[in-house]
Amino acid sequence: MAEVLKGLTCLLLLFAQKRGNVKHLVLFLHEAVLVQYVDTLKLAVPSLIYTLQNNLQYVAISNLPAATFQVTYQLKILTTALFSVLMLNRSLSRLQWASLLLLFTGVAIVQAQQAGGGGPRPLDQNPGAGLAAVVASCLSSGFAGVYFEKILKGSSGSVWLRNLQLGLFGTALGLVGLWWAEGTAVARRGFFFGYTPAVWGVVLNQAFGGLLVAVVVKYADNILKGFATSLSIVLSTVASIRLFGFHLDPLFALGAGLVIGAVYLYSLPRGAVKAIASTSASASGPCIHQQPPGQPPPPQLSSHRGDLITEPFLPKSVLVK
């Protein structure tokens, strides 16, 4: 259902881009989806992986406290960075590698706290199964996201068109999985049986969450998204304490703090890091550099934010899920 809503939303956005002209929209979709079917079929791979990832998230959140899940799920930053290096030949700065190590350390501390007890938990929760589901979900998220970015860079299709194509495959795969697992129950009770307000809330969150992230990445900077991720961890922790009686101990606070710090450091633009380093070097004392004869002077670092060289915090992997 989430894929259907996401696809309809992208269809409406494409309709708006065509200025409400139905004929132009139909011709555009025929050309982009059917005529260029090779590009469409390429999206079957990330769509299948994203469908698997969504189901793994439900397994993980069923076996882990919400706060623990939210902190551990930040491992997707690590997997996305590694797949970006391997598949896109992207280079990471030393600070980014250090922040990834810090991220892994923070998650390890949180999991150690969880394994050591971490307060009362429901008897039907299995932390080992939850951790395995989170790790598998992060791996699938990283690979599918980088693969999707590679497709976007190699084609002229817009983000909304690619999300619509993903929605088509996701809907088909979801229906097949539903028929395979719960076909008899759906035929007897109806498709919308059990759709409580809470379930609709989850569906809407899944449908519009990824699209909202796409808007954030497009119109906000990397640091703001890092703050948003950190805020989500804090809010998940507070909600877990309030709703489920989650026990916040110093070990969890330390691990979550390391993860939040790692997210912030990783999201810093490279130019900002260079500017900070240059300022520190200038403050330590004057440095006189003799320019060889005939050589042009070195370029000066601009103080304007727009001139900084930025490295995407999370590439277009976050545009969908």
Residue, then its C-alpha position, 0 to 999 in steps of 0.5 A: m500500500a505504501e508503494v501505491l501511495k508513493g507512486l501516485t504521489c510521484l505521478l501527481l508531481l510529474f503531472a504538475q511538471k507537465r502543467g496539467n497536460v494529460k496528453h503530454l504526461v501520457l506520451f512522456l510516460h509511454e516514452a520513459v517507461l515502455v519505449q525505454y524499457v531497458d532503463t525501466l527494467k534496471l530498476a527492478v533490482p533496487s526495487l526488489i532489494y527495497t522490498l526485502q529491506n522494508n520487511l527486514q525493518y519490521v523484523a528488526i523493530s519487532n525484536l529491538p527497542a525503538a531507540t536501539f533500532q534507531v541507533t543501530y540503523q545508522l549503520k546504513i551510513l557506513t554501508t552506503a559509504l563503502f558501496s559508494v567507494l566500491m561502485l562509484n569510485r568515490s573518495l572519502s576524507r580522513l575525517q569521514w573514515a574516522s567518523l565511520l569508525l566512530l559510528f561503528t564503535g557507537v553502534a557496538i556499544v549500544q549492542a553491548q548494552q542491549a546484550g548485557g540486559g539493558g532493562p526489561r524487555p518483552l519476552d517475545q523479543n529476540p535481540g540477536a534476530g533483531l540485530a541480524a535483521v538490522v545489519a541485513s537491512c543496512l547492507s541492502s539499503g547501502f547497495a540499493g541506494v548506490y545502485f539507484e544513484k548510479i542509474l540516476k547519474g547514467s540517465s536523464g530521468s528525473v527523481w520522481l520518474r525513477n521513484l514512480q518506476l520503483g513504485l511500479f515494481g514495488t507494488a507488483l513484488g508486494l502483491v506477489g509476496l502478499w499472495w504467497a504469504e497471506g493469500t488465503a486470509v486476504a481472500r477470506r477477510g479482505f485486503f484492508f482487514g486490520y488496517t487500524p489508524a496505527v497501521w495507516g500511520v506506518v503506511l503513510n510514513q513509509a510512503f512519504g518518508g522517502l519522498l520527504v528526504a528527497v526534498v530535504v536533500k534537494y533544498a537543505d544542506n548536509i549539516l541540516k540533514g545530519f541534525a535531523t538524523s540526530l534529532s530522530i535518535v533523540l526523539s526515538t529514545v524519548a518516545s521509547i522511555r515514555l511509551f515502552g518504559f525503555h531504560l536509559d543507562p550511561l552505556f546506551a547514552l555513550g553509544a548514542g552520543l558517539v553515533i550522533g557525533a559521527v553523523y555530524l562529522y560525516s555530514l561536514p562538507r570537505g571545504a568546511v573542514k579545509a577552511i577550519a584546518s586553514t584557520s587553525a594553521s593561520a592562528s598558530g602563526p604566520c607561514i611564509h611560502q616562497q612562490p617559484p618564479g614564473q608560477p601563478p599564485p595559488p588560489q585563495l580559499s573563499s570565505h563564502r559558503g557557496d564556494l566550498i567543495t561539498e561531498p554528498f552526506l548520503p548520496k541519492s540512496v536516501l531519495v527513496k527509502 
